[in-house]
Amino acid sequence: MNSAEGELGTSADRDQHQQQRRNDPTQRRVLIVDDSRLQRRILCTSLRRWGYDVLEAGSGPEALELCASVEPDFVISDWMMPGMDGPEFCQAFRGMDRDSYGYFILLTSKSEAVEVAHGLDAGADDFLTKPVSGDELRARLNAGERVLQMEGELVSKNRLLTSTLQELQTLYNSLESDLVEARKLQQSLVKERYRSFGESHVSLLLRPSGHVGGDLVGFFPINARRVALFAIDVSGHGVASALMTARLAGFLSGTSPDQNVALYEGEYGIYDAHPPHKVAAELNSLILTEMDTETYFTLLFADVDLVSGEISMVQAGHPYPAVQRANGEVEFIGEGGMPVGLLPDAQFETVTATLQEGDRLFIVSDGVTECEDASGEMLELEGLRDIMQRNASLGSHDFLDALTWDLSRFTGDTELSDDISAVLFEFGGEKRNLD
């Protein structure tokens, strides 16, 4: 029989210790490791009197075997033992896989700083000098108890944190999946990115900065010779803004002219459009009276004559639209104006312009004009003018692709911080569109 079995007994005795622990889970377990049977007896007597569950081992290897099946809260180990000394045992003990921390006290007659440092390096938490004083032992155990309590609280909080993070990750994954689908649905609001009207062409760009955004662009035929173009930028970002754009898309739908606030059925069943400033006023009234929201939006709505090139438009807080002439020169038009959905008595004005053959109208959101470079300087209208002139020879999608490339190069980052959207109308001329 080895010394560990001599004191602890057989596996049946170990089972008894386990049962005691289950009966009183708050009772701390102390393992005494010492090759001196007498020293173990002395320590065991005091520890059991103080209410501890006590285990014994006569050597480091026996103690490690014991610790593999029973996890002690405290270990009190002699320094000088044959075969494996106290620091060596402590180092091996620290390498074991445990569910909780074990507080390790070395018994030693050594007091030199070098020896103490060696014990600490091996993983010891505290030291007791032989012969052991009962009061000092109890004080060291109380100090260890505070450490174990803090460690237990930390473990409990970490488990709670881990559980909470797992729940959040599950929610995030669900939200991420929903946002991916929401992005698809929002992109589907722009049913056509390109259409030809004779020799004139409309091209659209919509690029949210996140999963979903608050920009919306589109067009719809008014009648055989006129087309409406619109660009919207809802305040804010994210889901709320995206929901607003979905609602607004219904108000300016080309597939449901009876629900389109810009259209009305005229004589002989032929549709016509209200003046742009009345379209803005109607949307303003709808937002303020039918929607309980703090959200507002900017709007550029243009009515384009495909034959004459005449444009009527309203600029409600949106960046100034640009007309690029056939020779590449750029001019900005419009009168500014209030955003839609802020004030019930907001006034909107219709302005006009005329395109010649080879000219084009370019409408962008403030995500373009207000994008910033590394120093915080905005692109603004002059920067947009430079981009348009630099890419004047490009048409439709190539022009819009060049715009996004130049914006990324300007900001120094391929991921823009705001949604960007644009409408490009290229006028083919009166004769060509009549053909």
PyMOL commands that set and color helices and strands:
alter all, ss='L'
color gray80, all
select helices_A, chain A and resi 3-8+11-23+37-49+60-67+86-94+113-122+134-188+239-251+257-259+267-269+276-290+366-369+380-390+396-411+430-434
alter helices_A, ss='H'
color red, helices_A
select strands_A, chain A and resi 29-33+53-57+74-78+103-108+126-129+194-197+200-207+215-223+226-234+263-265+271-273+297-305+310-316+322-324+330-332+350-354+360-364+420-426
alter strands_A, ss='S'
color yellow, strands_A
deselect
rebuild
show_as cartoon
